[in-house]
Amino acid sequence: MAAFNIQEQLMWRGKIEFVIDQHQESQVPNGNKYASFEYKSGMDNGRTASSSDCEIQFIAHEDEDESHSNLLRRTTIGNGPPASVFDWTQEFDSDLTNQNANNQAFSRKHWRLLQCQNGLRIFEELLEVEYLPRSCSRAMKAVGVVEASCEEIFELIMSMDAKRFEWDCSFQHGSLVDEVDGHTAILYHRLQLDWFPIFVWPRDLCYVRYWRRNDDGSYVVLFRSRVHEKCGPQPGYVRAHIESGGFIISPLKPCNEKPRTQVQNLMQIDLKGWAVGYVSSFQQHCLLQMLNSVAGLREFFSQTDERGAPPRIPVMANMASASAPSKKNVKLQESSVHPTPPLDQNNAASRHSVMDEDTDDDEEFPIAEDEQQAFRTKHENDAKRTALEEEPVDQIDLSCFSGNLRRDDRDNARDCWRISDGNNFRVRSKRFCFDKSKVPAGKHLMDLVAVDWFKDTKRMDHVARRQGCAAQVASEKGLFSVVFNLQVPGSTHYSMVFYFVTKELLPGSLLQRFVDGDDEFRNSRFKLIPSVPKGSWIVRQSVGSTPCLLGKAVDCNYIRGPKYLEVDVDIGSSTVANGVLGLVIGVITTLVVDMAFLVQANTTEELPERLIGAVRVSHIELSSAIVPKLGSDPS
């Protein structure tokens, strides 16, 4: 079942039989003839592996309380393996992504192999109960290998025209409702489900689709249901709800000079209707039919020479009225819209992109030979200077600082913050200009002393002026503060404020130049590294772990006080960031989020990068935010 072709099948069979034969001589006549096996993937060495890349390792387990004999080969004909043989697919444990080590979207503990069908591996998500909405089934995904480039597969997945009928067996109709920007669109989608169609009403979807391209050439396409005024409920259809879904399209090493791509299709959906509650097979049957599109993609490219057809999405007519008398009144225009090309829209969408901008590969730094020699001669002195800067200094008394969000260093704590270890983040090394290498960030430049969690009916600017806040207390003690105010828009505005404190700024340092520089310099250097160690699949994929230049992605307002610098980050100024925020804010109580703030280093003199500070916020409650007393702004 796991083999891609007959040669691979023979290889798998030979390895299995070899292991069984090794244990045949030690068979115990009256014992348990079949010990369990644990599957270990060849992907643990850090490379991406498909079924043709994996090496199989079987480890026999010995029970201390009960004697087990070893394996004997047994021939099974007909309905699968005998009941006495342990199904090792239930113990499947593997990394399924070729993303970097910081991307925790596919942690091994989150997935198990459920079955193999149509040349695909079908996985089921293993999550804590608190992450799974009661109305939704568990998330499932299909993983397969397609002999085509990432760009070709991406274009086909983004299309909603007649060509989709050739690879997606669950597709009946699709239209564009609204295009938010080059990365985000609202789509209408009718499903073609074959589970007793005479008795079960057809399903349709209205969802937001977001995509991004990673620096390794992979694509991420995300889905989540959304209510839209132009796409109300349609007569004769039940509106299903996508909790999370999408595709990950990752490049693999070519085989016989043919491109190979790993395609992962995830879906967590509530098909609604009373039948789901009474017939358990309905949800899973329909979900597997939708996931089978990966096999459709594989067969489509294996049987056609057509490549690179531009994606086309029909424009949807006004669907705001939910009381249309009949389906005939619903007119869907056949005109088409070309989405923005995925590779050539950095200029058009740079202002709207927050989570897909990898700042570490934006610039090349050509270094002359004499500069490289000079760099090597200075390296020892620079290393000594860095070590000196990291030597312990007089600790700041943290007892005098307070914020309304409490600090709690326990792993299972809720509605709190704690300092995140700098080594959880990778930053540009001293030799980044030469080899693009990164290293663990290490010690922070400043101490995080307090966090405030505010709400109000309007946006909260210049919160450092508030009497009694950590920045004011630090100023009274002669300390310098950098305040990051992350502003979350909405009917109720929220602000999460982080106060970082140090005794003094090192003259001439990159941090001092950032604090005293102009806004243009600050915007070009202010960097955030996000991460979601704990949370749902769609949130982890939406946020990612790619460094982001916040000053280029969203509006940042810098307020320089006598002993502090406040940075007000207006997340609502970016449509993409606002869309991601819409996903996050609804499930914020289930999330653990890490954030590291730093100033980007671009030259050998500025390297290595150092974190201003890092924080972890856990399971934040919206109800715990308070209304601050800011007073009048003197500026």
Beta strands, then each sheet from edge to edge (+ up, - down):
strand 1: 39-40
strand 2: 57-58
strand 3: 111-117
strand 4: 120-125
strand 5: 140-146
strand 6: 171-179
strand 7: 184-191
strand 8: 203-213
strand 9: 219-225
strand 10: 238-239
strand 11: 241-255
strand 12: 258-270
strand 13: 313-314
strand 14: 336-337
strand 15: 416-419
strand 16: 426-428
strand 17: 438-440
strand 18: 447-456
strand 19: 480-488
strand 20: 493-502
strand 21: 526-534
strand 22: 548-549
strand 23: 555-560
strand 24: 564-570
strand 25: 592-599
strand 26: 611-618
sheet 1: 1+ 2-
sheet 2: 3+ 4- 5+ 12- 11+ 9- 8+ 7- 6+
sheet 3: 3+ 4- 5+ 12- 11+ 9- 8+ 10+
sheet 4: 13+ 14-
sheet 5: 15+ 26- 25+ 21- 22+
sheet 6: 16+ 17-
sheet 7: 18+ 20- 19+ 24+ 23-
end
